[in-house]
């Protein structure tokens, strides 16, 4: 999907059919802000470029998640217009779908293809976990005292 189509989608969601409520510059800024937010959550998309011209096409983002850019933009426009209920509704949809995208990517259900090379981008997201060194450090279980000394 190109920028012109995304702007039209934002205007449909925002019910700005006459193009008189929201400026195109604001819509494009919020679409690019959405790209920043997606990159923040999914670092594999760090080479995703901003959309500046009407014929710029969304790169790297799978087709079924391109609408996230429009949802984020609509949410920010409604927030700017003090229509908080609608802003919250669109932002919640954006966050839920982004979390779903991240989960499907980490599970290997989605593959991101680099448009330049045609090769899949590495999906290895480092797993964040807590290492339990307090109870199970280098001592073996045989080194642990079986009870109080002198008491049998």
N, C-alpha and C positions, 0 to 999 in steps of 0.2 A: 504494500500500500504506500502511496506517495503522500507528501505533505498536503497537497491540495485536497485529497480525499479525506485525510485525517481532520483537516480544518472543517470540511463539510460535515463530517461525522460529529465533531464537537458542537457545531452549530445546531445540528438536529437534536442532539441530547439536551442542549441548553434552550431549545425552542427559540433560537435566534434566526428565524427564517428570512428576515429582511436585512440581516447583517447590520443592525443598528444598535444592538445592546452591548456587544463585546467587540473590542478591537482585535483585528487579526494579529497584531504584534503581541498582544497579551496571550492569545491562544497559542501562538508559536513558541513564545517564551515558556509557557507552562508545559507544552509538549516536550521541549528540550529539558526542562526540569524533571519531567517524568523519566527521561532517559538517564539522567544523573541518579535518580532514586533507584532505578532498576540496576544500574551498575554497582551501586552501593551494596545492594543485597546479593547480586549475582556477579562476582568479579570476573567470571569467564567472558562477560560481555563488555569488558573494558575498552575494546576497540570499536564499539558502536558509536557512530558519528552523529552529530547533531543534524537536524533537518532545517535547512536555511532557505532553500528555494522550492517552489511549488512542485518541481519534478524530482526532488530528492526522495529516494526510496528508503524505507526502514530496513536496515541491515541487521543481520545476526538474530534478531528476535523472531521466533517461530510465528508463522502466520496466525495461528489460533490465539496468540497473546498480543498481537499488535493493538487490539482495541484497548489495552491497558493504558496506552499513551493518551487516548481520547478521554478515558474515564478520569485519569488524574487531572487532565487539563480542565475538564468540566467541573470537577470538585473544587479546584483552585479558583475558577471563575465564579462559581456560586459563593464561595467563601468571601471573595472580594466584593461581591454584590450583597453580602450579609444575608444570604439565603442558606442558613446553617443546616437545616434539616436535609436539604438536597445535597449540600456539600458533603455532609457526613455519609449519606447513602452512597454516593459515588466513590468517596475515599475508602469506605469499608469494602466495597466491591473490588477496588484496585488492590488493597492490601491482601484480601483473601485470595484473589487470583494470582497475585505475585507469590504468595506463600505456596500455593498449589504448584505453580511453575517451578519454584525452587525445589520442592519435594520431588516432583516428577523428573527433574534434571538430575538430582542426586541419586535417584533410584535407577537411572539409566533408561527411563521410558522415553526421554526426549534427547535427541542428538542435535547439537548446534553445528551447522556447517559454515565454515569460513567462505564467504562469497568470492574471495580473491583466489584462494588456493583450491577450493572445493573439498578440502579435508575437514574431518570433524575436529572441533575444538575440544581440548582435554577437559573432561567433566569432573576430574578428581578434586572434590571439595574437601579440604582437610577436616577431619572429624575433631570436634572439640570435646574433650572428656577430662575427667578428674582422675589423676593418678593417685592411687592409695598407697603412699609410702609410709604412712604412720603405723598401721597395723602390720603390714606385710612388707617389711623391708628385706634386706639381704639375709637375715637369719632364717635358718630352716626351722621347721616345726619341732625337730628334735632338740633344738637349743632352748625352747621355751620351757620354763620351770613348770613341773607338773603339779605344783602346790606349794604350800608353805614348808620351809625346811624344818626337819625335825618332827613334823607331824605326819603320822601314817594313817 
